[in-house]
Amino acid sequence: MADWTIDQVAGRFREAALTAHRLPPVRGLGYFNTWPPILRQPWETFSGDDVLYRFPPDPAAIDRMEETIGWVLWLVEEDRHLVWMRADGHRWREICRRFGCDRTTAWRRWQRALLTVAVQLNTASIPIKESEIS
């Protein structure tokens, strides 16, 4: 991409948050069960727990997520939290409560943070000639 816009950066953060939610859960080393699984009758499964099936993301989505996570290093810590909360789908009311500001102020800070990332991405994509280095 040659020119990044605020909307493209926001979409990329949203995609990264969705990809992170689709990753399998991290399980620590702990107890395990050596008993064989219980085979239930069909009438016993009606009251069973609902199983949540997560389809893992494709490798390209994981690569884009890792790249996007690196972008937050260009932001101050408060802006990182703001961008990730918004990408994670939190409502503006929750964000305003977390940062102690008005909705308009939170939206401006979010736009400024996305603009900072877009400017960094656009300046990183400009090729530098060898004659300019010397």
N, C-alpha and C positions, 0 to 999 in steps of 0.2 A: 504494500500500500504506500502510495506516495504521500498523500496528505490525510492525516488523521483529524477527525472532527470530534467534538464533545459527545455527540450521539453515538459515534462508533466506539469510543472509549467506554462509555456507559454500557453499551451492549456487550462489550467484551468482558467487563467486570461482572455483568449479570450472568453471562454464559459460564464464567469461571465459578461463580457461586453455585449455579445449578450442577456443574460438573463435580464440584466438591461434595455436594449432597448425594450424588449418584455413586460415589466411591464406596467400596465395602467398608463396614465398620472395623475400627482397629480393636483388636482383642489382645489383651495382655496375657502373659503366661500365668496360668492359674490352674484351677481344678478342671478335670475332664472326667467324662463318664465312660466307663468301659462296658456298661450294660448294652445289650442289643436293643435296637429301637422297638417300640411296642407297636404291633400291627393292630390297628383298631378296626372295628366293624363299621360299616357305613352309617348305621344309626348312632354310633358314638361320636362321629366327627361333626355332627351338627352343632354341638355345643363347644367345639374346640376353638382354640385361639386362631384368630385370623393371621395368616402369614403374609408378611410384607415382602413382595418380590421387587428387588431393585435390579435393573438391568445395568451392568457396568458401562461406563462411557467408553467410546472408542479411543485408541491411542492418540489420534490427532487432537481430540478435545482435551486430553490430559496435557499434551504438549502446549496447547494454547493457554490452558489454565496455569501451568508453571511459568510461562512467559509473562502472563498477566500478574501473577503474584510478585514477580520481580519489579514490576512497575511501581508498587507501593513504596519502594525505597526512595523514590523521588519526593514523597510527601512527608509532612510532619505527622507525628503519631495521632494527633486528634483528627486530622483529615483522613488518615488511614481508616480509623474506626468509622468515620462518617461515610466514606465511600463503600466500605464493606457492609455496613448496616443497610444502606440503600440497595446495594446489589443483592443482598440476602432477602430483600422483600419487606423490610420493616416499614411501617407506616411513618409518615412525617411526624405524627403526634409522639410516637415512641422516640424518634430521633431528637425531637425538640426537648423532650423530657430528659433524655440522656445528656444533652449538651447544655441545657439551661438557656435556650435562646428561642426566638420567634421562628415561625415556619419560614418566613421570607429570608431571614438571616441564615438559617440552616441550608436553604436551597441555594443561596448565593455562595456559601462556603463550599457546597458540593460542586457547583458549577466551576468555581475557582480551582478546586482540586483536580477536576477532570480536565480543565484547560491546562493546568500545569503538566499533567501527564501527556496531553496531546502535543504541547509545545516541545517537550522532551523527545517524544517519538518523531516529530517532524524534523527537529534539528539533528537527530541521530541518523536520519535517512539521507541527509545531504552529503553527497560525495565530496571529499576534500582532495584537492589536487596536490601533487607533490611539491609544486612550486610555491604553494601557500604555506607549507610547513617550514621551509628553510628561511 
